[in-house]
Amino acid sequence: MKGFARREFQLVLLRRMADYQPDLVVAAMRSLDASRTEMRQVNARWQRILRSSRFPGGERRLRMVLGPPADGADRRLGDVTCRTDQWDLPLWPDLRFEALIGPDGTVLHEWLVRPEGSPTPRLESVADLTPWSCVVSDVAERFAPAGHQADTLPSRWQVTFSAPDARPYVAHFVWGLLQAVEASADPPRTQTA
C-alpha cells in the first residue's frame, strides 16, 4: 500500500493510546518524526482503508502494510485451527504486534504481545504497573487469577485482578499495551482470555 507501512501503522496504534497517555504518545511521535496532524491524517486514511471494498481485508491487508511476519504459529481454538502472525515494530522493540487469524484469513484479534521466551518485567506490586511497561499476559500471569474483558472499542481490553493486599484493580490496555491501572469497587471476575 503506497505511503502506508510500519511507521504509519504505529501512528494508528498511537492514536488510540493518546486517550490514556498523551505525553508518552507525543514522545513516540517525535521518535517517528510525526506531528499530531499527520497522526490524525494517517488514522483517517486507515479508517477509510478498513471500510474500503477496493483494499484487501484481514490477513492480506496486514501483510501489505507490515510485510511478512517475523513469526507465526498455529493455534487451536476449540474445533478450529487459527494462526497467529507476529510483526516487529520499532517503537516497541521488546514486543510484537500479533494478529489471530481465522481459517478464512479474517483477523479475529490483534494486539501487542511479548514474544515467547522474552523476559517479562519485574512486577512485584501494583506500583510496578506503569504505563507501557507490560502487556495483557504479563499482568494476567503475575496477578492470577485475573478476569478479562473486551472494552467498547476493539483496540481496548481490561484485566481485573486482586493485588497481594487483596484489593481489586482494573488494568486498562490499548492494543494489548498497559495504559493505566485503577482501584476497583468490584472484586475481579476470573476467567481466561
Salt bridges, closest charged atoms under 4 A:
GLU8 OE2 - ARG7 NH1 3.46
ASP19 OD1 - ARG15 NH1 3.72
ASP19 OD2 - ARG156 NH2 2.57
GLU38 OE2 - ARG7 NH1 2.66
GLU59 OE2 - ARG63 NE 3.21
GLU59 OE2 - ARG83 NH2 2.10
ASP71 OD2 - ARG96 NH1 3.73
ASP85 OD2 - ARG63 NH2 3.18
ASP85 OD1 - ARG83 NE 3.17
ASP88 OD1 - ARG96 NE 2.92
GLU98 OE2 - ARG75 NH2 3.82
GLU124 OE2 - ARG122 NE 3.37
ASP138 OD2 - ARG114 NH2 2.71
ASP165 OD2 - ARG167 NE 3.93
GLU182 OE2 - HIS172 NE2 3.03
